[in-house]
Amino acid sequence: MGHSLQLKMGIFFVDSNKDRLSKVYNELKTKDYVLEKIYLIDGKWTLHTSKIDILTPEKLHRRNLAFNELGENCEVELYDGWDVERIV
């Protein structure tokens, strides 16, 4: 039987307009996401948020769909995906 792991899931959105990223974060913080940082690279802002969670592959897929929809609704240029870090 497999073990459930708590993971720190990092979420990334990119846009040339920092205000649109703030709009995305305002939505995510209501769902317990934490602001890691907003940084500028090559004229584009990147929003990095995170949340500690336990995810099944199905739940991760649904989250990805929701993040894409959130990005579209907030008119950001790109939902740039996620990464995970194991919590020990």
N, C-alpha and C positions, 0 to 999 in steps of 0.2 A: 504494500500500500504506500502511495506517495505521500510526501510531507508537503504541507503548505508553507510557502516562504513569504515573509513580508519583504516587499521590494519598495525601493524609493523610485518612483516613476517620474522621469523628467520629460516635460512637454515643451516643444519649441514652436514659436510662430515668428515669422519674419515679415517686415514691412518697412517701406521708406518713411512712413508717417508714424511717429512714436505714439501719437494720440490714439490711433486705431488699436495699437497693442495694449494700451491702457484699458480700452473698452473690453478687449478679450480677457484681460486679467480680472477686471471687475466682475465678469461672469464666473470665472474659475474660482475666485476666492470665496464665493458663496457655496462652493462645493469642497471647501477645505484645502484648496491648492495654495501653496506657499510661494511667494515671489523669491526666486533665487537671484536673478539679476536681469537687467535690460542693458544690452551693450550694443555698440555701434561698430560694424565691420564693413568697410568698402561702401559707405553711404547707405547701408541698410541696418535697421534696428532689429535685434533679436530679443524676444521675450523668452526667458527660461523660467518655468514654474515647476513645482514638484508636489508629489503627494505620496505618502506611505500607504500602501495598499496590498491586498492579496488579489491577484487576477488570474482567472482561467483564460485560456486562449479565446474562448467565445466572448468573455467580458472585455478583453483587450480589443478584439475586433469591433465590438459595439462602441467602445470608447473612441477608437480611431474614426469611425463614421461620425460620431458626435463632434469630435474635434474638427473634422473637415467642415461639417455644417456650421459650427461656431465661427470658424475662419471666414466662411462665405457670408454669414449673417453680419459679421463685423467688418466685412470688406477688406480683410487683410490679404496681402499678396500671396502668402504661403503658410500653410500648416506644415512645418518642417519635420514632423515625426516625433519620436520618443526614444528615450534610452532608459535602462534600468540599472539600479545599483542594489546589490543584496545588502540587507540590513542584518548585521550579526548580533 
